[in-house]
Amino acid sequence: MGVDLTLPIRKETIQGKSVFFVDDDALVACFDLRINEALIKELATKEPLRVVFRDDGFESDAVKINAEQIFKQVLPHTEVKAI
């Protein structure tokens, strides 16, 4: 995703999920299971440039679709990926 591997990484627990922040807001990643819309909305408040989730980590397909829509509404320039 174009992020330098030497940038600082910190781990936080948000709503019981492990969330990794690379260079504060350059990249936010959460690979936990059962990701819900509340977590996605909270991550959007952090204003990241890029967000990565585990493809099968969402509570449902609807939550996965809504993740992209939430970021489009709040932060249209944030790149959202599920891998």
Backbone as numpy.savetxt, mean C-alpha at the origin, in Angstrom:
# Nx Ny Nz CAx CAy CAz Cx Cy Cz
10.22 -1.34 -9.33 9.39 -0.13 -9.33 10.25 1.12 -9.33
11.52 0.96 -9.59 12.39 2.12 -9.70 12.82 2.71 -8.37
12.79 1.92 -7.31 13.20 2.40 -5.99 14.60 1.88 -5.70
15.49 2.77 -5.31 16.87 2.40 -5.00 16.89 1.46 -3.80
17.61 0.37 -3.93 17.66 -0.65 -2.87 18.42 -0.20 -1.63
19.13 0.91 -1.71 19.89 1.40 -0.56 19.10 2.39 0.29
17.88 2.70 -0.09 17.07 3.64 0.67 16.66 3.03 2.02
16.46 3.87 3.02 16.07 3.36 4.34 14.66 2.74 4.32
14.52 1.65 5.08 13.24 0.94 5.18 12.87 0.85 6.65
11.60 1.16 6.94 11.12 0.98 8.31 9.83 0.18 8.26
9.61 -0.56 9.32 8.41 -1.41 9.42 7.52 -0.85 10.52
6.23 -0.74 10.22 5.23 -0.32 11.20 4.11 -1.34 11.20
3.43 -1.44 12.31 2.23 -2.25 12.39 1.04 -1.29 12.36
0.22 -1.44 11.34 -0.97 -0.59 11.17 -2.17 -1.51 11.07
-3.12 -1.33 11.96 -4.31 -2.17 12.01 -3.96 -3.66 12.04
-2.90 -3.99 12.76 -2.48 -5.37 12.91 -1.73 -5.95 11.72
-1.43 -5.13 10.73 -0.72 -5.59 9.53 0.69 -5.00 9.50
1.64 -5.77 8.98 3.01 -5.28 8.80 3.07 -4.45 7.53
3.50 -3.21 7.68 3.59 -2.30 6.55 5.02 -1.76 6.49
5.62 -1.82 5.31 6.99 -1.36 5.11 6.99 -0.04 4.36
7.77 0.89 4.87 7.90 2.21 4.27 9.33 2.36 3.78
9.50 2.58 2.49 10.82 2.76 1.90 11.00 4.26 1.66
12.04 4.82 2.27 12.34 6.24 2.16 11.10 7.08 2.48
10.46 6.75 3.58 9.24 7.38 4.10 8.05 7.20 3.17
8.04 7.89 2.01 6.86 7.82 1.15 7.15 7.39 -0.28
8.39 6.96 -0.56 8.72 6.53 -1.92 7.98 5.26 -2.29
7.84 4.36 -1.30 7.14 3.09 -1.53 6.57 2.61 -0.20
5.32 2.18 -0.23 4.68 1.54 0.92 4.27 0.15 0.45
4.62 -0.87 1.25 4.31 -2.25 0.87 3.68 -3.00 2.03
2.62 -3.74 1.72 1.98 -4.60 2.71 1.68 -5.93 2.03
2.26 -7.00 2.56 2.10 -8.33 1.97 1.29 -9.26 2.87
0.64 -8.70 3.88 -0.18 -9.51 4.78 -1.47 -9.95 4.08
-2.17 -10.86 4.72 -3.46 -11.33 4.21 -4.60 -10.54 4.82
-5.76 -10.62 4.20 -7.01 -10.02 4.69 -6.93 -8.49 4.78
-6.32 -7.88 3.76 -6.25 -6.42 3.68 -7.66 -5.91 3.41
-8.07 -4.92 4.18 -9.43 -4.36 4.02 -9.37 -2.90 3.61
-10.53 -2.33 3.32 -10.59 -0.95 2.86 -10.14 0.04 3.92
-10.37 -0.26 5.19 -9.94 0.65 6.25 -8.43 0.82 6.24
-7.69 -0.28 6.05 -6.23 -0.21 5.97 -5.81 0.58 4.74
-6.44 0.32 3.63 -6.10 1.02 2.38 -6.30 2.52 2.54
-7.41 2.91 3.14 -7.67 4.34 3.36 -6.64 4.96 4.30
-6.25 4.22 5.32 -5.23 4.74 6.23 -3.89 4.88 5.53
-3.53 3.92 4.68 -2.28 4.03 3.93 -2.32 5.22 2.97
-3.47 5.50 2.41 -3.59 6.65 1.51 -3.30 7.96 2.23
-3.60 8.03 3.52 -3.32 9.26 4.28 -1.82 9.51 4.42
-1.01 8.47 4.20 0.46 8.60 4.28 1.04 9.24 3.01
0.21 9.36 1.97 0.57 9.97 0.69 1.81 9.36 0.02
1.82 8.04 -0.16 2.97 7.42 -0.81 2.99 7.66 -2.32
4.18 7.56 -2.90 4.32 7.68 -4.36 3.95 6.36 -5.04
4.24 5.24 -4.34 3.95 3.90 -4.86 3.44 3.04 -3.71
2.52 2.13 -4.03 1.98 1.19 -3.04 1.96 -0.20 -3.67
2.40 -1.19 -2.90 2.41 -2.57 -3.39 1.71 -3.46 -2.36
0.83 -4.32 -2.89 0.11 -5.28 -2.06 0.34 -6.68 -2.62
0.12 -7.67 -1.79 0.12 -9.06 -2.23 -1.17 -9.29 -3.02
-1.05 -9.89 -4.19 -2.21 -10.05 -5.08 -3.36 -10.80 -4.42
-3.03 -11.83 -3.65 -4.09 -12.60 -2.99 -4.29 -12.19 -1.53
-3.80 -11.01 -1.18 -3.86 -10.56 0.20 -5.12 -9.81 0.59
-5.96 -9.49 -0.39 -7.16 -8.71 -0.11 -8.28 -9.59 0.44
-9.14 -8.99 1.25 -10.28 -9.73 1.80 -11.18 -10.27 0.70
-11.29 -9.52 -0.40 -12.15 -9.94 -1.51 -11.68 -9.25 -2.78
-12.22 -9.69 -3.91 -11.92 -9.04 -5.19 -12.42 -7.60 -5.19
-13.54 -7.36 -4.53 -14.10 -6.00 -4.46 -13.14 -5.06 -3.74
-12.52 -5.53 -2.67 -11.56 -4.70 -1.93 -10.35 -4.41 -2.81
-9.91 -5.38 -3.58 -8.77 -5.18 -4.48 -9.09 -4.09 -5.51
-10.26 -4.16 -6.10 -10.68 -3.15 -7.07 -10.82 -1.79 -6.40
-11.42 -1.78 -5.22 -11.61 -0.52 -4.51 -10.30 0.11 -4.09
-9.26 -0.70 -3.85 -7.96 -0.15 -3.48 -7.47 0.81 -4.56
-7.55 0.37 -5.79 -7.13 1.23 -6.90 -7.99 2.48 -6.98
-9.29 2.33 -6.78 -10.19 3.47 -6.87 -9.96 4.47 -5.72
-9.70 3.96 -4.54 -9.43 4.84 -3.40 -8.21 5.71 -3.68
-7.16 5.09 -4.16 -5.96 5.87 -4.46 -6.17 6.81 -5.63
-6.95 6.42 -6.62 -7.23 7.32 -7.75 -7.96 8.57 -7.28
-8.87 8.41 -6.34 -9.63 9.56 -5.83 -8.79 10.45 -4.94
-8.04 9.84 -4.02 -7.30 10.60 -3.02 -5.95 11.06 -3.54
-5.24 10.17 -4.20 -3.88 10.44 -4.69 -3.75 9.91 -6.12
-4.23 10.64 -7.10 -4.26 10.13 -8.47 -2.88 9.81 -9.07
-1.82 10.34 -8.49 -0.49 10.09 -9.04 0.23 8.93 -8.37
-0.40 8.32 -7.37 0.20 7.17 -6.70 0.07 5.93 -7.58
1.18 5.23 -7.74 1.19 3.99 -8.52 0.80 2.83 -7.57
-0.24 2.10 -7.93 -0.74 0.99 -7.10 -0.52 -0.31 -7.85
0.10 -1.30 -7.17 0.33 -2.60 -7.79 -0.02 -3.72 -6.81
-0.50 -4.81 -7.36 -0.70 -6.05 -6.60 0.16 -7.09 -7.29
1.07 -7.70 -6.53 1.99 -8.67 -7.14 1.84 -10.03 -6.48
